[in-house]
């Protein structure tokens, strides 16, 4: 995948559902064949993938929420991997 446009709006694909799983004490990504247990950063990124939030705003929100500037490359890398796994897609 090419570099993610700042205007791109990531969204979970319809096959997947993100939810808090009490038994796992973690956010999970559910799909018909199973479940992926997410680590904290992955969950925070995917929770913001709503199809209306632009990539640039998503990064700014994470940087503000965690007082951690310079997250753009890490978020881009994760979203690229999530796209490769078929979890998300982008709208513009």
N, C-alpha and C positions, 0 to 999 in steps of 0.2 A: 504494500500500500504506500502511496506517496505521502508526503508530509500532510498532516491534518490542517485544513484551512481554519483560520481563527473564527470564521463564520459558521463552520460546520456544527450541526446540532446532533449529538449522539443520542440514540434511543435504544432501549432493549428491544430485541426482536420479539415478535409476538409469541414465539415458542417458549420464551423464558419468563420467569416471575421471580422477582427479588423479594425476600421476606426474612424477618427475624425468626429464627428457629430456637425456641426456648430450650429444647432438649440439647441442642448443640451449643447453646450460649454464643451464637454467632449468626451473622447474616449469611444466607445461603441463596444460591441461584438454582431454582427448581426448573426442571424440564421433564418431558414425558419419560425419558429413559433413566432419570436419576436426579442427582443433586450435586452441586459444587459448594463446598464450604469455603467461604471467602475470608481472607485476612482483613484486618481493619482498613488499611489503605484502599484495597480493591473495593470493599463495600462502600466506603465514602465516595469514591469516584462513581461507581455504578448507581448509587442513590441519586446522583445529580444528572444522570442520563435520561432525561424526560422528553426529549424530542423538541423542546422549546428553548432550552438553555444552550447558548453558543459555547463552543469550546473555550474561547477567550474568557467568558464570564465564569465558566466552570472552574478554570484554573485560578482566576482571581478569588473566587469564593473559597476554594480550598486553601489558598495562601493566607487569606484573611482568617479563616476558621482555625487554622493550626499555627498561625504566626510563623509561617515558613515560606519565605520568598524563594523564587527560582524553581518552582515545581513543574513548569511547563514541559520540559523534556521527559520527566518521569511520568507525568499524566499522559503525554502523547505516546510513550512507549507502551504503557498499560492499555490504552485504548486501541492501539494497533494490534496488540496481542488479543484483546477481547474481540476485535473484528475478525482476526484470523481464526479464532475459535467459533465464530458465528454467533456470539452473544449479543453483539450490538450492530447497528448500522447507522449511517449518517444521512441527515437531510440538510438542505441549505436553503 
